[in-house]
Every structure is written in structure tokens, then in C-alpha cells.
């Protein structure tokens, strides 16, 4: 009987050591993974973004801080910091990191702004904006994506991001006017409701076109809108009411 108790005790002791070792290995692997992602994120900023002329320190710091892999579906996480858009489901994508940085810099945010985003998608662009702006209001027409992005942003502590599921064509009039507006889906023409919701002195950046698209920067001054074509781009089309007009 005494030997059985001793053997049972030794078995439990060894099992406990085994579980501790597994836990330690899991923690070490998780730390290695996080360290690898941090290194990839730095390379992304230094090699993909800074080398192409993005200089705004606020933007660079935001891109360095926001963990892009958290906004990418699990199978694509090894490619999260590649210089390319990635699928996020529902025929939508997370934008190429450089484009996120380029569009954010074009808004010339200094902190304290209220920003409207049309096309939440994964939530990554909203997180980058939230690192700089005071408040971010973001609209996503695909309900599962809207919920998923909202959950991730809340989990990451972005209390200054307000998500809504709806048609971005109409903007968010009850929260207007906005200091800046960023659109991450391409309409065939610029939605007038968004122009109306842009604050005096505000800036809006939006991809415009169907198959061939141009990134357009709008600035409102003295009630007048000036437009500047920036670079050719390729975004998913804006859906909803804009397609009916």
C-alpha cells in the first residue's frame, strides 16, 4: 500500500513538472512570436513606409505601435507585415501598410481631431487613426466585419473609436462636422453627403473610380472644395446606395 501511494505521489509530481514545462514552452513560444512580430513591424515601417517618403512622426509612431497581425485572419498572420493587402473575408481586404500610412499622413492630423472613416474593414486603419486623433467614428456596411472590428478595437483599449454598421455613403450626420474623413472603399464618384460633413478647413482622402481609380485629396476652404489627384490605387468598390445612383 505504501509503495502504491509513493508511486502515485511520484506520478502526480512528474505530471506537474511536465505541465509546468509545457506552460513555460507555450509562454516562451508566445514571447518569441510577439518578438518576431515586433521586429517585422519595425522593418515594415523602416523599409516599406519611410523609404517611400512618409515622414510624419505621429503616423510612423502609430504604424510602429499598432499590431497589424491582430487584425488579420489567423491563416494570414505570417504575412501580416508584408507589403501587400490581405483578404479578411466577405470579399474585403486589409489595405497595404504603405497605403494606410500614406492616406493617414495626407490628413495632416496633429491630435485632437474628430475623424470619420468609411469602411472599417478589419479595424486596422481605425486603430492607426485612434493613436493620433481624439475621436474616430467608423462605419462598416458588412455586419460581421463591423462586429469583429469593434470587438478587436475594444479589446485593444481603443475607447476613442466608435463603430457603426451601416451605409457609409450617408456618413454620420449626427456627429458631423468632421475635421478629417478617410474612405477605404472606392465609389465611382465622390459622395456629396461626405463633402457636406467635412468641417471648414478639413481634409478628406478617398479613392475614386471603378476599374481605374485615383486617390483624391479634398480640402474645404471658405465653403469651397479643392481637389488634388494623388496616386493610382486599387480598392474594393464602395457598396450600398452609391451603386444605385
ABEGO torsion letter per residue (X at the ends): XAAAAAAAAAAAAAAAAAAAAAAAAAAAAAAAAAAAAAAAAAAAAAAAAAAAGBABAAAAAAAAABBAAAABBAAAAAAAABBBBBBAEGGBBBBBAAAAAAAAAAAGBAEGBBBBBBGAEAGAAAAAAAAABABBBBBBABAAAAAAAAAAAAAAGBAABBBBBEBAAAEBAAAOBBABBBBABBBABBBAAAAAABBBGBBBBBBBEBABBBBBBBBBBGGBBBBBBBBBBBBBBBBEAAAAX
